Amino acid sequence: MIEDNSYRPLPGSMSRSWRAVCQAWLSALAMLTLGASMLALPWEGLIVVPLLLLAAAWLGEEGQVDAFPRREDLLLVAAMGLQGLAWVGMLLLHGEGASGLVNAWPFALAMVALVAFARVRVRATWLWAGLALGSLAASAWALWQRVVEGTTRANGHEPLHAILFGNLGLLMGLLCLAGLSWSFARRERWPWSLLLIVGGLAGLLTSALSGSRGGWIGLPLAIWVLYRGHGRRLSLGWRVTLVAALMALLGSLYAMPQTGVATRVDNAVNSLRQYVAGDDEMTSVSARLEMWRGSSQLILERPLLGWGGSGYQAAMRERGAEGEQDPALGRFWHAHNDILDAWVKRGVPGLLALLALYFTPLWLFARGVGAGSGEQRALAVAGTLVPVAFIDFGLTYSFLTYPVGGLVYALLITILWGLYRQAH
């Protein structure tokens, strides 16, 4: 009888079983690195995530994952690519060379991660574990900075500062809570649910200790998204209990002077009153309102192509010199609002690219918030929360002008989408 050797691996090649094991470990490490590098570790660790997924994909095989790309995949790639092109193209047009690459490369890297999902299956378990552990580590880091180091506001690692650190901490907490539909559907539901709930609370604590008020504005909308995904499947008693617990938590954060929440909220209210009353004292609130007014005036002057990055700052300084606004506002290099910043610097192309970046994933994920399995709903809720949160963050700060902001947004969207399409 002739021996059949057709399934023996070639000499020096990796057997199928070892390839599968290595692929699983690489993809798991990518998800854990994502959670850890958002805040607990220096943010440059996020660059490793697409590379790990690419290495895992190299070990994959054709046909291992459903056909790629689908129409929805191409829409997401187009939104990412359009944002990168707007950064590079419009700043080139304004004579600023390749400076736009600083903000464009995160979207190219995220597209690499999405393409990797064509040949690798990733277990959602590692994503939720990474987010929960990362949120807990970030809150511990925030407590250390406030209690041991004595900082006024927790701000994380350089080049992060309190606003970026606090808002990303809040986002991690919300994503942990999004995972509850996944944990409730598991056999080991209580350990996983407890980990995600604690991770969610840790994210709220990180935000409170940073004193970043902008992220709190969008909490009602984020809670509504969570309710759409989880709440309607809970009994009335559970709904009342959870709402009461949330209100008690938020009330405690406000009432405890150690968190600084009450002081930050009261300062914001008083600053707004002073601005409306015509007080010339410059506060963080009045400075933002004046920057928005100045940016809007500049948009009216050049609505189509914008001013470019350098041109915007020069124009704001000129407005200060002419007495149209406080001269101190000329030192700020962004408009403290993502939509205004995109429009005033990169014109209508920049504005449309940003809107596509927000609303393409929002449309893709929001359709699945209340439908499908527990895993599908959890991923849909998380994918909806990311653009909702970034729209909120971008109301009072130009979050996407920072490479770390763009990279976190783009990676979360592409990874959640890759997992979501696999869950189907």
BAVEX-695584 format. One line per field, with one value per residue (C-alpha): residue number from 1; x, y, z; residue in three letters. Coordinates in pm, 1 decimal, m for minus. Layout:
N
i <- (NUM_...)
c1 <- (X_...)
c2 <- (Y_...)
c3 <- (Z_...)
aa <- (ALA_...)
***
This chain:
424
i <- (1_2_3_4_5_6_7_8_9_10_11_12_13_14_15_16_17_18_19_20_21_22_23_24_25_26_27_28_29_30_31_32_33_34_35_36_37_38_39_40_41_42_43_44_45_46_47_48_49_50_51_52_53_54_55_56_57_58_59_60_61_62_63_64_65_66_67_68_69_70_71_72_73_74_75_76_77_78_79_80_81_82_83_84_85_86_87_88_89_90_91_92_93_94_95_96_97_98_99_100_101_102_103_104_105_106_107_108_109_110_111_112_113_114_115_116_117_118_119_120_121_122_123_124_125_126_127_128_129_130_131_132_133_134_135_136_137_138_139_140_141_142_143_144_145_146_147_148_149_150_151_152_153_154_155_156_157_158_159_160_161_162_163_164_165_166_167_168_169_170_171_172_173_174_175_176_177_178_179_180_181_182_183_184_185_186_187_188_189_190_191_192_193_194_195_196_197_198_199_200_201_202_203_204_205_206_207_208_209_210_211_212_213_214_215_216_217_218_219_220_221_222_223_224_225_226_227_228_229_230_231_232_233_234_235_236_237_238_239_240_241_242_243_244_245_246_247_248_249_250_251_252_253_254_255_256_257_258_259_260_261_262_263_264_265_266_267_268_269_270_271_272_273_274_275_276_277_278_279_280_281_282_283_284_285_286_287_288_289_290_291_292_293_294_295_296_297_298_299_300_301_302_303_304_305_306_307_308_309_310_311_312_313_314_315_316_317_318_319_320_321_322_323_324_325_326_327_328_329_330_331_332_333_334_335_336_337_338_339_340_341_342_343_344_345_346_347_348_349_350_351_352_353_354_355_356_357_358_359_360_361_362_363_364_365_366_367_368_369_370_371_372_373_374_375_376_377_378_379_380_381_382_383_384_385_386_387_388_389_390_391_392_393_394_395_396_397_398_399_400_401_402_403_404_405_406_407_408_409_410_411_412_413_414_415_416_417_418_419_420_421_422_423_424)
c1 <- (0.0_126.5_148.4_m38.1_189.2_m25.9_m101.3_252.6_394.7_691.6_1030.0_1099.1_737.6_503.1_230.9_m130.0_m191.9_110.3_8.4_m336.8_m188.4_50.7_m226.1_m453.2_m183.0_m86.2_m446.6_m502.2_m188.4_m311.3_m639.6_m469.3_m218.3_m505.0_m662.2_m333.6_m189.9_m491.2_m397.7_m205.0_99.7_251.1_16.4_284.1_210.6_m104.1_116.4_198.5_m168.5_m209.0_135.0_37.0_m286.2_m91.4_145.2_m156.0_m309.5_12.4_m34.7_m394.9_m530.8_m757.7_m1121.0_m1064.6_m1282.1_m1588.0_m1535.1_m1352.8_m1416.0_m1790.2_m1966.5_m1967.0_m1593.2_m1525.9_m1736.8_m1532.3_m1203.2_m1324.8_m1412.3_m1068.9_m890.3_m1087.3_m990.1_m623.0_m634.9_m805.0_m527.7_m250.7_m409.5_m549.8_m234.7_m28.7_m261.0_m189.7_185.6_249.9_431.6_378.8_273.6_m64.0_103.6_133.3_m244.3_m300.6_m85.2_m316.0_m592.5_m358.9_m251.5_m614.6_m686.3_m403.6_m580.7_m908.9_m748.1_m583.9_m929.1_m971.7_m741.8_m765.4_m1038.6_m1011.9_m1193.6_m1395.2_m1305.4_m960.8_m1103.3_m1332.2_m1060.4_m813.5_m1058.9_m1158.9_m803.1_m685.9_m963.1_m875.2_m506.4_m587.1_m800.9_m523.4_m278.9_m519.9_m555.8_m178.0_m134.6_m400.7_m328.3_44.6_186.2_m62.3_m152.3_m457.7_m591.5_m487.8_m322.9_m155.5_161.9_311.1_206.6_m142.7_m295.6_m600.1_m856.9_m730.4_m665.7_m1003.3_m1210.3_m1033.9_m1082.0_m1453.7_m1465.4_m1297.6_m1552.6_m1842.3_m1698.4_m1672.5_m2042.1_m2116.9_m1973.2_m2240.5_m2461.7_m2167.4_m2094.0_m2458.8_m2471.7_m2172.6_m2176.4_m1939.8_m2161.6_m2107.8_m1724.8_m1712.4_m2004.0_m1846.0_m1513.0_m1682.5_m1897.0_m1593.5_m1407.1_m1696.5_m1696.1_m1318.3_m1357.7_m1600.1_m1353.4_m1067.4_m1277.9_m1375.0_m1016.4_m903.5_m1163.9_m1241.4_m1589.0_m1638.5_m1694.4_m1970.8_m2192.9_m2255.9_m2321.9_m2704.0_m2675.1_m2422.1_m2652.9_m2938.1_m2725.5_m2643.9_m3012.3_m3104.5_m2857.2_m2912.8_m3201.2_m3503.6_m3403.6_m3397.7_m3693.7_m3843.0_m3687.7_m3338.3_m3387.4_m3491.8_m3204.2_m2943.2_m3074.4_m3074.7_m2721.4_m2598.4_m2756.9_m2608.1_m2263.6_m2278.1_m2409.8_m2125.0_m1864.8_m2013.7_m2048.0_m1698.2_m1461.6_m1162.9_m1280.6_m1293.1_m1607.4_m1821.4_m1552.1_m1511.0_m1886.7_m1939.5_m1650.1_m1799.0_m2141.6_m1994.4_m1769.0_m2066.3_m2263.7_m1973.5_m1939.3_m2310.9_m2296.2_m2014.7_m1729.7_m1392.5_m1213.4_m1071.3_m1170.0_m1156.9_m1525.0_m1505.9_m1184.2_m1360.3_m1660.1_m1433.3_m1227.9_m1546.5_m1661.4_m1325.2_m1310.9_m1663.6_m1566.0_m1262.7_m1479.8_m1709.2_m1406.3_m1274.4_m1551.5_m1439.4_m1067.7_m1003.0_m686.5_m452.6_m293.7_m38.3_m278.2_m540.7_m306.2_m171.7_m526.2_m625.5_m320.3_m412.4_m763.5_m608.4_m377.2_m674.0_m868.0_m1137.4_m1058.3_m822.9_m464.8_m391.2_m613.5_m354.0_m134.7_m387.8_m319.6_m663.9_m1021.3_m1123.9_m1399.7_m1334.8_m1595.4_m1490.1_m1122.6_m1167.5_m1363.4_m1148.0_m820.9_m914.8_m1225.1_m1530.6_m1325.3_m1202.0_m1551.3_m1704.9_m1423.4_m1481.6_m1857.5_m1797.1_m1556.1_m1823.7_m2137.8_m2021.2_m1938.1_m2234.5_m2465.7_m2293.4_m2309.8_m2633.0_m2842.3_m2738.4_m2772.0_m3096.1_m3071.4_m2877.5_m2691.0_m2542.4_m2199.3_m2336.9_m2530.0_m2228.9_m2006.6_m2277.4_m2326.5_m1950.4_m1915.4_m2195.7_m2051.6_m1712.2_m1835.9_m2098.7_m1826.3_m1585.0_m1855.6_m1914.8_m1543.3_m1505.1_m1766.4_m1533.7_m1190.6_m1021.1_m965.1_m876.2_m601.9_m386.3_m240.9_m332.4_m695.8_m706.2_m530.5_m758.4_m1069.1_m957.8_m827.7_m1136.6_m1368.9_m1183.6_m1127.9_m1486.9_m1607.1_m1380.7_m1515.6_m1874.0_m1866.4_m1710.6_m1988.5_m2235.7)
c2 <- (0.0_347.4_573.7_903.8_1191.5_1467.8_1624.9_1630.8_1979.2_2068.2_2046.9_2371.7_2487.9_2541.8_2279.9_2389.3_2338.3_2548.0_2821.0_2828.6_2848.6_3129.8_3315.8_3292.4_3421.0_3707.5_3822.0_3794.0_3997.8_4262.2_4303.4_4317.8_4571.5_4785.8_4805.4_4864.4_5124.3_5354.2_5498.6_5271.1_5240.3_5506.8_5553.4_5460.6_5099.0_5130.2_5121.5_4758.6_4650.7_4653.4_4494.6_4206.8_4159.0_4166.5_3897.5_3688.1_3735.0_3616.4_3286.4_3259.7_3080.1_3168.7_3096.8_3112.6_3423.3_3529.4_3713.4_4043.3_4316.8_4362.0_4687.1_4793.6_4724.1_4947.5_5226.2_5215.2_5208.7_5502.7_5705.8_5640.8_5713.3_6031.5_6169.2_6096.0_6249.4_6562.8_6611.7_6567.4_6725.7_7042.1_7124.9_7067.9_7310.1_7569.5_7530.9_7342.0_7052.8_6705.2_6824.7_6658.1_6317.1_6365.6_6329.8_6103.6_5803.0_5674.8_5617.5_5430.6_5210.9_5140.7_5032.2_4779.3_4640.6_4610.9_4429.7_4188.0_4072.4_3918.9_3633.9_3613.9_3532.6_3716.8_3613.1_3900.6_3771.4_3928.6_4266.2_4288.8_4162.8_4419.2_4707.8_4615.9_4561.8_4875.5_5080.5_4949.6_5025.5_5377.5_5453.1_5326.9_5554.1_5847.1_5779.6_5762.0_6096.7_6267.4_6109.5_6031.1_6285.5_6553.2_6673.5_6894.3_6687.9_6337.9_6360.9_6025.6_5985.9_6258.9_6386.6_6324.1_6588.0_6597.5_6643.9_6361.5_6134.0_6189.8_6158.8_5842.3_5702.3_5776.0_5608.0_5294.5_5280.2_5311.9_5038.8_4807.9_4863.3_4796.3_4447.0_4340.7_4188.2_3964.6_3868.2_3793.9_3544.8_3346.7_3045.0_3227.2_3534.2_3666.2_3683.9_3850.2_4082.8_4187.7_4259.9_4473.2_4662.0_4739.5_4844.9_5074.9_5235.6_5272.6_5468.2_5708.6_5752.1_5825.5_6091.8_6246.7_6256.8_6427.7_6702.5_6691.0_6840.1_6811.8_6437.4_6462.5_6655.6_6346.5_6104.6_6114.5_6015.0_5741.7_5606.3_5601.5_5394.3_5151.6_5129.2_5053.9_4768.2_4621.9_4783.8_4655.8_4298.5_4369.2_4351.2_4672.4_4603.4_4574.6_4894.5_5092.4_4947.1_5031.9_5386.0_5444.3_5305.7_5528.3_5838.1_5754.5_5711.1_6039.0_6216.1_6075.7_6189.4_6538.6_6549.4_6425.1_6725.8_6495.9_6427.0_6797.5_6739.8_6993.5_7259.8_7204.1_7213.2_7522.8_7700.4_7623.9_7758.7_8075.6_8133.1_8105.9_8354.1_8599.5_8569.7_8629.0_8928.8_9079.9_9021.8_9048.2_8802.6_8515.9_8169.4_7828.0_7864.3_8220.7_8137.7_7853.3_8067.4_8339.5_8087.5_7947.4_8298.1_8379.0_8050.6_8105.4_8449.4_8301.9_8030.6_8298.0_8460.6_8137.5_7876.6_7656.4_7590.4_7713.7_7870.7_7578.8_7514.2_7796.2_8035.1_7977.2_8062.0_8368.4_8492.0_8444.3_8643.0_8917.1_8931.7_8975.4_9252.2_9436.5_9419.4_9184.9_8928.0_8871.5_8855.9_8559.3_8339.5_8355.3_8104.3_7822.1_7615.2_7454.3_7577.1_7358.4_7209.9_6935.4_7044.5_7409.7_7311.2_7086.9_7350.4_7653.7_7475.1_7227.5_7386.4_7201.1_6889.2_6865.7_6915.8_6648.9_6405.4_6451.7_6403.3_6084.4_5964.7_6019.0_5900.7_5607.0_5384.7_5527.5_5408.7_5070.5_4989.4_5157.2_4918.5_4628.3_4788.7_4612.8_4297.2_3972.5_3765.1_3901.1_3926.4_4106.2_4356.6_4425.2_4499.0_4710.2_4914.6_4963.1_5059.8_5313.5_5459.8_5537.5_5799.4_5925.4_5980.8_6143.8_6377.4_6472.8_6515.6_6722.2_6975.8_7145.5_7025.5_6943.0_6579.5_6455.7_6713.8_6493.5_6177.0_5979.3_6085.5_5983.1_5652.8_5552.9_5638.7_5465.4_5150.7_5108.2_5149.6_4907.1_4642.3_4657.2_4633.6_4336.8_4156.0_4256.8_4117.5_3794.4_3765.4_3750.5)
c3 <- (0.0_m85.6_218.4_182.5_286.3_139.8_481.0_614.9_660.6_445.9_618.2_805.6_781.3_1073.9_1124.6_1101.3_1474.1_1574.1_1331.5_1492.4_1843.4_1748.0_1568.4_1873.2_2107.6_1877.9_1840.5_2217.9_2283.7_2038.2_2228.4_2568.2_2436.1_2307.2_2652.8_2832.9_2594.3_2584.3_2924.9_3162.3_2934.3_2706.4_2411.0_2155.8_2248.2_2036.9_1726.6_1808.6_1791.3_1408.0_1371.0_1600.6_1406.2_1080.4_1212.3_1317.4_972.7_807.7_991.7_873.5_570.4_281.6_361.2_736.8_759.6_559.8_232.6_261.8_167.3_182.7_97.8_463.0_491.3_192.6_341.7_660.5_469.4_260.0_570.9_722.5_396.1_334.5_675.0_611.7_263.8_395.8_650.6_394.9_87.9_241.8_436.8_121.2_m54.5_213.9_170.5_493.9_330.1_467.5_813.6_764.1_782.8_1159.6_1183.4_881.6_974.3_1253.1_998.1_764.4_1055.1_1146.0_787.8_824.4_1131.7_942.7_649.7_895.1_1005.7_660.3_767.5_1145.1_1393.7_1723.9_2039.5_2182.7_2530.5_2502.0_2398.9_2702.3_2935.4_2799.2_2832.0_3188.6_3310.2_3130.0_3290.3_3637.2_3582.5_3459.2_3765.6_3993.6_3809.1_3848.7_4222.4_4258.4_4086.5_4296.6_4637.3_4634.2_4388.2_4492.0_4142.2_4107.4_3815.9_3708.4_3366.2_3289.6_3086.1_2869.0_2617.7_2753.9_2977.8_3202.9_2925.4_2703.5_3000.6_3164.1_2848.2_2734.4_3084.6_3060.7_2718.8_2853.6_3134.0_2890.9_2668.0_2969.2_3037.9_2670.3_2714.3_2964.5_2693.7_2606.8_2968.3_3053.7_2765.3_2894.9_3123.1_3362.3_3357.2_3709.3_3721.1_3379.0_3454.0_3783.0_3610.3_3344.1_3595.9_3811.4_3495.9_3407.1_3751.3_3733.7_3409.9_3576.9_3863.1_3622.1_3453.7_3787.6_3914.4_3592.9_3633.0_3258.5_3231.5_2855.0_2859.7_3118.3_2876.2_2665.3_2952.3_2911.7_2544.2_2626.3_2897.4_2645.3_2403.2_2685.6_2774.2_2412.6_2411.5_2756.9_2940.9_2754.9_2838.2_3211.8_3445.9_3581.7_3921.2_3772.9_3572.9_3880.7_4083.9_3820.8_3769.7_4146.2_4178.6_3894.5_4043.8_4383.9_4227.7_4036.2_4344.8_4553.9_4301.7_4314.2_4693.2_4780.3_4780.7_4719.1_4362.2_4271.6_4061.3_4249.6_4220.4_3845.8_3781.3_3995.3_3823.6_3482.3_3582.0_3734.1_3432.4_3197.5_3406.3_3402.0_3023.7_2965.7_3200.9_2992.6_3238.1_3058.8_3290.1_3082.1_3207.1_3040.8_2949.8_2815.8_2627.8_2447.2_2360.2_2222.7_2022.9_1873.0_1781.6_1625.6_1434.2_1302.7_1173.6_997.4_840.8_697.7_535.1_377.0_390.8_101.4_152.9_506.3_640.8_708.3_1045.9_1041.4_871.4_1139.4_1423.3_1240.8_1173.8_1538.4_1649.0_1404.9_1549.6_1893.7_1771.6_1619.5_1945.4_1816.6_2086.5_2378.4_2240.3_2469.6_2250.7_1973.7_2155.5_2107.6_1797.4_1769.6_1801.3_2098.3_1882.2_1628.6_1373.9_1379.4_1373.9_1069.5_879.9_962.8_878.7_604.0_459.0_332.5_239.4_598.2_736.8_511.1_591.3_964.1_931.4_731.6_1000.5_1266.2_1093.8_880.6_1181.3_1371.9_1093.0_1064.9_1436.6_1548.6_1337.3_1560.4_1904.3_1994.3_1783.9_1756.8_2011.3_2332.4_2171.0_1866.0_2078.3_2300.3_2001.1_1835.2_2153.4_2191.4_1826.0_1862.2_2181.7_2023.9_1770.9_2018.2_2279.1_2034.3_1904.7_2268.3_2342.5_2026.6_2133.0_2381.5_2267.3_1936.8_2025.9_1677.7_1627.2_1851.8_1692.8_2005.1_1966.3_1601.8_1668.9_1958.0_1755.4_1437.4_1609.0_1825.8_1528.3_1300.6_1569.3_1692.2_1332.6_1261.0_1567.6_1488.1_1134.9_1268.0_1528.5_1240.0)
aa <- (MET_ILE_GLU_ASP_ASN_SER_TYR_ARG_PRO_LEU_PRO_GLY_SER_MET_SER_ARG_SER_TRP_ARG_ALA_VAL_CYS_GLN_ALA_TRP_LEU_SER_ALA_LEU_ALA_MET_LEU_THR_LEU_GLY_ALA_SER_MET_LEU_ALA_LEU_PRO_TRP_GLU_GLY_LEU_ILE_VAL_VAL_PRO_LEU_LEU_LEU_LEU_ALA_ALA_ALA_TRP_LEU_GLY_GLU_GLU_GLY_GLN_VAL_ASP_ALA_PHE_PRO_ARG_ARG_GLU_ASP_LEU_LEU_LEU_VAL_ALA_ALA_MET_GLY_LEU_GLN_GLY_LEU_ALA_TRP_VAL_GLY_MET_LEU_LEU_LEU_HIS_GLY_GLU_GLY_ALA_SER_GLY_LEU_VAL_ASN_ALA_TRP_PRO_PHE_ALA_LEU_ALA_MET_VAL_ALA_LEU_VAL_ALA_PHE_ALA_ARG_VAL_ARG_VAL_ARG_ALA_THR_TRP_LEU_TRP_ALA_GLY_LEU_ALA_LEU_GLY_SER_LEU_ALA_ALA_SER_ALA_TRP_ALA_LEU_TRP_GLN_ARG_VAL_VAL_GLU_GLY_THR_THR_ARG_ALA_ASN_GLY_HIS_GLU_PRO_LEU_HIS_ALA_ILE_LEU_PHE_GLY_ASN_LEU_GLY_LEU_LEU_MET_GLY_LEU_LEU_CYS_LEU_ALA_GLY_LEU_SER_TRP_SER_PHE_ALA_ARG_ARG_GLU_ARG_TRP_PRO_TRP_SER_LEU_LEU_LEU_ILE_VAL_GLY_GLY_LEU_ALA_GLY_LEU_LEU_THR_SER_ALA_LEU_SER_GLY_SER_ARG_GLY_GLY_TRP_ILE_GLY_LEU_PRO_LEU_ALA_ILE_TRP_VAL_LEU_TYR_ARG_GLY_HIS_GLY_ARG_ARG_LEU_SER_LEU_GLY_TRP_ARG_VAL_THR_LEU_VAL_ALA_ALA_LEU_MET_ALA_LEU_LEU_GLY_SER_LEU_TYR_ALA_MET_PRO_GLN_THR_GLY_VAL_ALA_THR_ARG_VAL_ASP_ASN_ALA_VAL_ASN_SER_LEU_ARG_GLN_TYR_VAL_ALA_GLY_ASP_ASP_GLU_MET_THR_SER_VAL_SER_ALA_ARG_LEU_GLU_MET_TRP_ARG_GLY_SER_SER_GLN_LEU_ILE_LEU_GLU_ARG_PRO_LEU_LEU_GLY_TRP_GLY_GLY_SER_GLY_TYR_GLN_ALA_ALA_MET_ARG_GLU_ARG_GLY_ALA_GLU_GLY_GLU_GLN_ASP_PRO_ALA_LEU_GLY_ARG_PHE_TRP_HIS_ALA_HIS_ASN_ASP_ILE_LEU_ASP_ALA_TRP_VAL_LYS_ARG_GLY_VAL_PRO_GLY_LEU_LEU_ALA_LEU_LEU_ALA_LEU_TYR_PHE_THR_PRO_LEU_TRP_LEU_PHE_ALA_ARG_GLY_VAL_GLY_ALA_GLY_SER_GLY_GLU_GLN_ARG_ALA_LEU_ALA_VAL_ALA_GLY_THR_LEU_VAL_PRO_VAL_ALA_PHE_ILE_ASP_PHE_GLY_LEU_THR_TYR_SER_PHE_LEU_THR_TYR_PRO_VAL_GLY_GLY_LEU_VAL_TYR_ALA_LEU_LEU_ILE_THR_ILE_LEU_TRP_GLY_LEU_TYR_ARG_GLN_ALA_HIS)
***
